[in-house]
Amino acid sequence: MSAERRSGIGYDVHRFGDDRKLVLGGIEIAGERGLEGHSDADVVTHAVADALLGAAGLGDIGEHFPDDDPRYEDADSIELLGHIATQLGGWRLVNVDVTVIAERPRLGPHKRAMADRLAGALGIEAARVNVKATTNEGMGFIGRAEGIAALAIAQVERDA
């Protein structure tokens, strides 16, 4: 029996804000300026959520957790991702690959912890989650250190 596979892409971006902690991939990066947003503004987790929802054909994160709903104000995005992972309608998550685009902070020391945290929320082995980081080489709003963006792709499968 063969499996049907689908892929989905997710993207999120938030600008830096004051008086917020920086949360990326479900981990707090101490000593760094946080991101503005209705929830915890975790661009990594939001991109992964949209990739997963897209792969399963279930819309986008804004449809499931609207930013005008007070229930999601300051919400923990890892918890929201965990909820999404249980609602895939028969699709199994194969893998996730995410790229974080930021001039600061340097994310190399945090990539493994992010992957582990994402994997835990998704209910898969950490080896099936890859987190990469890059800069924007000083160009555009990211290059000017005005915010952080993330791109993700998720692949799901189900028995055909």
C-alpha positions as CSV (number, residue, x, y, z in Angstrom):
1,M,0.0,0.0,0.0
2,S,1.4,3.4,-0.9
3,A,1.0,6.6,1.0
4,E,-0.3,9.9,-0.3
5,R,2.0,12.8,0.6
6,R,1.4,16.5,0.8
7,S,3.6,19.5,1.6
8,G,2.7,22.9,3.0
9,I,4.7,26.1,3.4
10,G,4.4,28.6,6.3
11,Y,5.8,32.1,6.7
12,D,5.6,34.5,9.6
13,V,7.2,37.8,10.5
14,H,7.0,40.1,13.5
15,R,8.7,43.4,14.4
16,F,10.7,43.8,17.6
17,G,8.8,45.4,20.4
18,D,9.5,46.7,23.9
19,D,8.7,44.9,27.2
20,R,8.3,41.5,25.6
21,K,10.4,38.3,26.0
22,L,11.8,36.8,22.8
23,V,10.3,33.3,22.2
24,L,11.5,31.4,19.1
25,G,10.6,27.8,18.5
26,G,9.0,27.6,21.9
27,I,12.1,28.6,23.8
28,E,12.8,31.9,25.5
29,I,16.1,33.5,24.4
30,A,17.1,35.5,27.5
31,G,18.5,39.0,27.3
32,E,17.0,39.7,23.9
33,R,14.3,42.2,22.9
34,G,11.0,40.4,22.1
35,L,8.6,40.6,19.2
36,E,5.3,42.4,19.0
37,G,2.2,40.3,18.5
38,H,-1.2,39.2,19.9
39,S,0.2,35.9,21.1
40,D,3.8,35.3,22.2
41,A,4.8,36.3,18.6
42,D,6.8,33.2,18.1
43,V,7.5,33.5,14.4
44,V,9.1,30.0,14.2
45,T,6.2,28.2,15.7
46,H,3.7,30.2,13.7
47,A,5.5,29.4,10.4
48,V,5.5,25.7,11.4
49,A,1.8,25.8,12.3
50,D,0.9,27.3,8.9
51,A,3.1,24.8,7.0
52,L,1.3,21.9,8.9
53,L,-2.1,23.4,8.3
54,G,-1.4,24.0,4.7
55,A,-0.1,20.4,4.1
56,A,-3.3,19.0,5.7
57,G,-5.5,21.4,3.7
58,L,-6.8,23.0,6.9
59,G,-6.5,26.7,6.3
60,D,-4.1,28.9,8.3
61,I,-3.3,29.8,11.8
62,G,-5.3,33.0,11.7
63,E,-8.5,31.0,11.0
64,H,-7.9,28.7,13.9
65,F,-6.6,31.3,16.4
66,P,-7.8,34.8,15.3
67,D,-5.7,37.7,16.5
68,D,-8.9,39.6,17.4
69,D,-9.9,36.8,19.9
70,P,-9.0,37.8,23.4
71,R,-8.6,34.1,24.3
72,Y,-5.3,34.0,22.4
73,E,-3.8,37.2,23.8
74,D,-0.2,36.3,25.0
75,A,-1.0,32.7,24.1
76,D,1.8,30.1,24.2
77,S,2.3,29.3,20.5
78,I,3.8,25.9,21.3
79,E,0.5,24.9,23.0
80,L,-1.4,26.1,20.0
81,L,0.9,24.0,17.7
82,G,0.4,21.0,19.9
83,H,-3.4,21.4,19.4
84,I,-3.0,21.7,15.7
85,A,-0.9,18.5,15.6
86,T,-3.8,16.6,17.0
87,Q,-6.3,17.9,14.5
88,L,-4.9,16.7,11.2
89,G,-7.8,14.6,10.0
90,G,-5.8,11.3,9.4
91,W,-2.6,13.0,8.1
92,R,0.7,11.9,9.8
93,L,3.5,14.4,10.1
94,V,6.6,13.2,8.2
95,N,9.0,16.1,8.8
96,V,9.4,19.8,9.3
97,D,12.1,22.1,8.1
98,V,12.3,25.7,9.2
99,T,14.6,28.7,8.5
100,V,14.7,31.6,10.8
101,I,15.9,34.9,9.2
102,A,17.3,37.4,11.7
103,E,20.3,39.7,12.1
104,R,20.1,39.2,15.8
105,P,20.3,37.4,18.0
106,R,22.7,34.7,16.8
107,L,20.7,31.5,16.9
108,G,23.3,28.8,16.4
109,P,23.4,27.9,20.1
110,H,19.5,27.7,20.2
111,K,18.7,25.6,17.1
112,R,18.8,22.2,18.7
113,A,16.6,23.3,21.7
114,M,14.1,24.8,19.2
115,A,13.9,21.6,17.2
116,D,13.5,19.5,20.3
117,R,10.7,21.8,21.6
118,L,8.9,21.8,18.3
119,A,9.2,18.0,18.0
120,G,7.7,17.6,21.5
121,A,4.7,19.7,20.6
122,L,4.3,17.9,17.3
123,G,4.6,14.4,18.8
124,I,7.4,13.3,16.6
125,E,11.1,12.4,17.0
126,A,13.4,15.4,17.1
127,A,15.4,14.0,14.1
128,R,12.4,14.8,12.0
129,V,12.5,18.6,12.8
130,N,15.3,20.7,11.3
131,V,15.9,24.3,12.3
132,K,18.3,26.6,10.4
133,A,19.2,30.2,10.9
134,T,20.5,32.8,8.5
135,T,20.7,36.6,8.2
136,N,19.4,39.0,5.6
137,E,23.0,40.3,5.0
138,G,22.0,43.7,6.3
139,M,19.3,44.3,3.6
140,G,15.7,45.3,4.2
141,F,13.7,45.4,7.5
142,I,15.3,42.2,8.8
143,G,18.8,43.5,7.8
144,R,18.1,46.7,9.8
145,A,17.2,44.4,12.8
146,E,13.6,45.6,12.8
147,G,12.2,42.1,13.1
148,I,12.5,38.4,12.6
149,A,10.9,36.2,9.9
150,A,10.6,32.4,9.6
151,L,9.8,30.1,6.7
152,A,8.8,26.5,7.2
153,I,7.8,23.5,5.2
154,A,6.0,20.4,6.5
155,Q,5.3,17.1,4.8
156,V,2.4,14.9,5.8
157,E,1.2,11.5,4.6
158,R,-1.7,9.1,4.9
159,D,-2.4,5.7,3.6
160,A,-3.8,5.9,0.1
